[in-house]
Amino acid sequence: MTSSLKLRLHHNTKSLYNERTGLILYPMNLQLQGKTVLVAASSEGLGFATAQTVLDEGAQVWIGSRSDDKVREALKQLQASSGQRKGGIGQVDGYPLDVTQAQSIDAWVAAAHSRYGEAIDGLVVNSGGPPPGLFSDFDDQAWQHAFELLLLSAVRLVRACLPGLAVRGGSILIVSSTSVTEPIEGLILSNALRSATVAMAKTLSRELAPQGIRVNCLAPGRFATGRVERIDRATAERIGCTPEEARRKAEAAIPLSRYGTTEEFGRTACWLLSPAASYITGQLLTIDGGMTRGTW
């Protein structure tokens, strides 16, 4: 006879209490307490969720967004939720950041050093995505902007953070897309430029390993974010249906039959950034509910 496992959150801890056995189950310690982690494009969506999870693990988190107002609003939310969850163990602060501008990136990193010191333990390379569309929709200017948004921003962020990452070794995590393994219809700009970024990351992982710096990519599929809502609307216009119908069609192609939550992404990103994943580098990890059909 099998008995069901009943778990509930143990009061005032991060542990789970097994009601059947009376045992307290403690989760893995990700060893991020006091670590400094910079998260680009983190005022909302996947970037915000990553900042939230890393903060909950006790890290010193530095966020950024093009809008100063969005940075301040995100900081308020992060500080409030961190206090509710863990009594404010971690710290969070931020500064405006436009990842398409080299001077803005340099100023953002310099401000982080001023706030938390020279050492950087984690960097999340993240940005918004270029607009959806077909090849015939985009001119040279659109391609140039996509290049600066997705590829050159990654180059500049890594370059600016390398001295800090080299102080005691660290982790670089590049937010990519499942489009690098299976191109997505109507996302020609993202398909092309994100693939280049992943190739760069793989090369960097070998170059930076002697310094104790790990480099990985995390490829999300469909997550419930504002960008995916915009993609669903664009798809609906292209095929002649409602956005709700476009979403249902997309969910039907996912074995788990739903979009992911930003919290699920944040937890995975946090683990890859942490010393708990200390022997993982040069990898592209897909998080898509089983949507991608490729074997690897």
C-alpha positions as CSV (number, residue, x, y, z in Angstrom):
1,M,0.0,0.0,0.0
2,T,1.3,3.4,-0.8
3,S,0.5,6.5,1.2
4,S,0.3,10.0,-0.1
5,L,3.0,12.5,0.8
6,K,1.6,15.6,2.5
7,L,3.8,18.6,2.6
8,R,3.1,22.1,4.0
9,L,5.4,25.1,4.4
10,H,7.0,25.1,7.9
11,H,6.4,28.3,9.8
12,N,9.1,31.0,9.7
13,T,11.4,28.9,7.5
14,K,12.0,28.0,3.9
15,S,11.5,24.3,4.6
16,L,8.7,21.9,3.9
17,Y,7.1,19.9,6.7
18,N,6.1,16.3,5.9
19,E,2.9,15.8,7.9
20,R,3.0,12.0,7.6
21,T,6.5,11.5,8.9
22,G,7.0,14.6,11.0
23,L,10.2,15.4,9.2
24,I,11.3,18.9,8.1
25,L,12.7,18.9,4.6
26,Y,15.2,21.6,3.8
27,P,15.7,22.7,0.2
28,M,19.1,23.0,-1.5
29,N,21.2,26.0,-0.3
30,L,22.2,27.9,-3.4
31,Q,25.0,29.7,-1.5
32,L,24.0,33.1,-2.9
33,Q,23.9,34.9,0.5
34,G,25.9,38.1,0.2
35,K,26.8,37.5,-3.5
36,T,26.5,40.4,-5.9
37,V,24.3,39.8,-8.9
38,L,23.6,42.3,-11.7
39,V,20.3,41.7,-13.7
40,A,19.8,43.7,-16.9
41,A,16.3,44.6,-18.1
42,S,14.8,43.6,-14.8
43,S,11.9,46.0,-14.1
44,E,9.4,43.5,-15.4
45,G,8.9,40.0,-16.9
46,L,11.6,37.4,-16.8
47,G,14.3,39.8,-15.7
48,F,12.2,40.9,-12.7
49,A,11.4,37.3,-11.7
50,T,15.1,36.5,-11.8
51,A,16.0,39.5,-9.6
52,Q,13.2,38.5,-7.2
53,T,14.4,34.9,-6.9
54,V,18.1,35.9,-6.4
55,L,17.1,38.5,-3.9
56,D,15.1,35.8,-2.0
57,E,18.2,33.7,-1.8
58,G,20.0,36.5,0.1
59,A,22.0,38.1,-2.7
60,Q,22.9,41.8,-3.3
61,V,20.9,42.5,-6.4
62,W,21.4,45.3,-8.9
63,I,18.6,46.0,-11.4
64,G,18.3,48.2,-14.4
65,S,15.7,49.4,-17.0
66,R,15.6,52.2,-19.5
67,S,13.0,54.1,-17.4
68,D,14.1,55.5,-14.1
69,D,10.4,55.4,-13.0
70,K,10.3,51.7,-13.8
71,V,13.4,51.1,-11.8
72,R,12.0,52.9,-8.8
73,E,8.7,51.0,-9.1
74,A,10.5,47.6,-9.4
75,L,12.6,48.4,-6.4
76,K,9.5,49.1,-4.3
77,Q,8.0,45.8,-5.3
78,L,11.2,43.8,-4.7
79,Q,11.9,45.4,-1.3
80,A,8.3,44.8,-0.2
81,S,8.1,41.2,-1.3
82,S,11.5,40.4,0.0
83,G,10.6,41.7,3.4
84,Q,7.5,39.6,3.5
85,R,9.2,36.4,2.4
86,K,12.5,36.4,4.2
87,G,12.7,39.4,6.4
88,G,14.9,41.4,4.0
89,I,18.0,39.1,4.1
90,G,19.1,40.2,0.6
91,Q,19.7,43.8,-0.7
92,V,18.4,45.4,-3.9
93,D,19.1,48.6,-5.6
94,G,19.3,49.8,-9.2
95,Y,20.1,52.4,-11.8
96,P,18.7,53.3,-15.3
97,L,20.0,51.1,-18.1
98,D,19.6,51.3,-21.8
99,V,21.4,48.1,-23.1
100,T,21.6,49.6,-26.6
101,Q,23.9,52.4,-25.4
102,A,27.6,51.7,-24.4
103,Q,27.8,54.7,-22.1
104,S,24.6,53.6,-20.3
105,I,26.0,50.1,-19.7
106,D,29.3,51.5,-18.4
107,A,27.5,53.9,-16.1
108,W,25.2,51.1,-14.8
109,V,28.1,48.8,-14.0
110,A,30.1,51.7,-12.4
111,A,27.1,52.5,-10.1
112,A,26.9,48.9,-9.1
113,H,30.5,48.9,-8.1
114,S,30.0,52.1,-6.1
115,R,27.0,50.5,-4.3
116,Y,28.3,46.9,-3.6
117,G,32.1,46.9,-4.3
118,E,34.3,45.8,-7.2
119,A,33.5,42.0,-7.1
120,I,30.6,40.7,-9.3
121,D,29.4,37.1,-8.7
122,G,26.7,37.0,-11.3
123,L,25.6,38.8,-14.4
124,V,22.2,38.2,-16.2
125,V,22.4,39.5,-19.8
126,N,18.9,40.3,-20.7
127,S,17.0,42.7,-23.0
128,G,13.6,43.2,-24.6
129,G,13.1,41.5,-27.9
130,P,12.9,43.0,-31.4
131,P,9.5,43.3,-33.0
132,P,7.8,40.3,-34.6
133,G,7.6,40.2,-38.4
134,L,8.7,38.5,-41.6
135,F,11.9,39.1,-43.6
136,S,10.2,41.5,-46.0
137,D,9.0,43.7,-43.1
138,F,12.4,44.9,-42.0
139,D,15.0,47.4,-43.5
140,D,18.6,47.9,-42.6
141,Q,17.7,50.2,-39.7
142,A,15.6,47.5,-38.1
143,W,18.3,44.9,-38.5
144,Q,20.9,47.3,-37.0
145,H,18.7,48.0,-34.0
146,A,18.1,44.2,-33.4
147,F,21.9,43.7,-33.6
148,E,22.5,46.4,-30.9
149,L,19.6,45.1,-28.8
150,L,20.5,41.4,-28.7
151,L,24.1,40.9,-29.7
152,L,26.1,44.1,-29.1
153,S,24.4,44.6,-25.7
154,A,25.6,41.2,-24.6
155,V,29.1,42.0,-25.8
156,R,29.2,45.3,-23.9
157,L,27.6,44.0,-20.7
158,V,30.1,41.1,-20.5
159,R,33.0,43.4,-21.3
160,A,32.0,45.9,-18.7
161,C,31.6,43.2,-16.0
162,L,34.6,41.1,-16.7
163,P,37.0,42.8,-14.3
164,G,34.4,42.4,-11.5
165,L,33.7,38.8,-12.4
166,A,37.4,37.9,-12.4
167,V,37.8,39.1,-8.7
168,R,36.6,35.7,-7.3
169,G,35.1,34.0,-10.3
170,G,31.4,34.2,-11.2
171,S,28.6,33.3,-13.5
172,I,27.3,34.9,-16.7
173,L,23.8,33.9,-17.7
174,I,22.5,35.0,-21.1
175,V,18.7,35.0,-21.6
176,S,18.1,33.6,-25.0
177,S,15.1,31.8,-26.7
178,T,14.1,28.4,-28.0
179,S,14.3,30.1,-31.5
180,V,18.1,29.3,-31.5
181,T,17.3,25.6,-31.8
182,E,14.0,25.8,-33.6
183,P,13.3,29.0,-35.5
184,I,10.0,30.6,-34.6
185,E,7.7,31.7,-37.5
186,G,7.4,35.5,-37.6
187,L,10.5,36.2,-35.5
188,I,13.2,36.6,-38.1
189,L,15.2,39.2,-36.2
190,S,15.2,37.2,-32.9
191,N,15.9,33.9,-34.7
192,A,19.0,35.3,-36.3
193,L,20.6,37.5,-33.7
194,R,19.9,35.3,-30.6
195,S,21.7,32.4,-32.4
196,A,24.8,34.6,-32.8
197,T,24.7,35.4,-29.1
198,V,24.5,31.8,-28.1
199,A,27.5,31.0,-30.4
200,M,29.4,33.8,-28.6
201,A,28.5,32.5,-25.2
202,K,29.8,29.0,-26.1
203,T,33.1,30.5,-27.2
204,L,33.4,32.7,-24.1
205,S,32.7,29.7,-21.8
206,R,36.0,28.2,-22.9
207,E,37.9,31.4,-22.9
208,L,36.8,32.5,-19.4
209,A,36.9,29.1,-17.7
210,P,40.5,29.5,-16.5
211,Q,39.4,32.6,-14.6
212,G,36.6,30.7,-12.8
213,I,33.9,32.4,-14.8
214,R,31.0,30.2,-16.1
215,V,28.9,31.2,-19.1
216,N,25.5,29.6,-19.9
217,C,22.4,30.5,-21.8
218,L,18.8,29.9,-20.7
219,A,16.3,29.5,-23.6
220,P,12.7,30.2,-22.5
221,G,9.8,29.1,-24.6
222,R,6.3,30.6,-24.0
223,F,6.0,32.4,-20.8
224,A,3.2,34.6,-19.6
225,T,4.9,38.0,-20.2
226,G,4.0,41.2,-22.0
227,R,6.3,40.3,-24.9
228,V,4.5,37.0,-25.5
229,E,1.2,38.7,-25.4
230,R,2.4,41.0,-28.1
231,I,3.6,38.0,-30.2
232,D,0.2,36.4,-29.7
233,R,-1.5,39.6,-31.0
234,A,0.8,39.7,-34.0
235,T,0.1,36.0,-34.7
236,A,-3.6,36.6,-34.5
237,E,-3.4,39.4,-37.0
238,R,-1.4,37.3,-39.4
239,I,-3.6,34.3,-39.3
240,G,-6.9,36.0,-38.8
241,C,-8.1,35.0,-35.3
242,T,-8.3,36.5,-31.8
243,P,-5.3,36.8,-29.5
244,E,-7.1,34.3,-27.2
245,E,-7.4,31.8,-30.0
246,A,-3.7,32.3,-30.9
247,R,-2.7,31.6,-27.3
248,R,-4.8,28.5,-27.1
249,K,-3.2,27.3,-30.3
250,A,0.2,27.9,-28.9
251,E,-0.6,26.2,-25.6
252,A,-1.9,23.1,-27.6
253,A,1.6,22.7,-29.0
254,I,3.2,22.6,-25.5
255,P,3.2,19.1,-23.9
256,L,2.5,20.6,-20.5
257,S,-0.4,22.5,-22.1
258,R,0.3,25.9,-20.7
259,Y,2.5,28.9,-20.7
260,G,5.3,29.0,-18.1
261,T,5.2,31.4,-15.2
262,T,7.8,34.0,-14.6
263,E,8.5,32.5,-11.2
264,E,9.4,29.2,-12.9
265,F,11.9,30.9,-15.1
266,G,13.4,32.9,-12.1
267,R,14.0,29.8,-10.1
268,T,15.8,28.1,-13.0
269,A,17.9,31.2,-13.7
270,C,18.8,31.5,-10.0
271,W,20.1,28.0,-9.9
272,L,22.2,28.3,-13.0
273,L,23.7,31.5,-11.6
274,S,24.5,30.0,-8.2
275,P,27.4,27.8,-7.0
276,A,25.0,25.0,-6.9
277,A,25.6,24.7,-10.7
278,S,29.3,25.2,-10.3
279,Y,30.3,22.5,-12.8
280,I,28.0,23.7,-15.6
281,T,29.4,26.0,-18.3
282,G,29.0,26.4,-22.0
283,Q,25.5,25.1,-22.0
284,L,22.1,26.1,-23.5
285,L,19.3,25.0,-21.1
286,T,15.8,25.0,-22.6
287,I,12.9,25.8,-20.4
288,D,9.7,25.4,-22.5
289,G,7.4,22.8,-21.0
290,G,8.6,20.3,-23.7
291,M,7.6,22.5,-26.6
292,T,10.8,22.2,-28.7
293,R,10.8,19.1,-30.8
294,G,14.6,18.7,-31.2
295,T,16.3,15.8,-29.4
296,W,18.9,18.1,-27.9
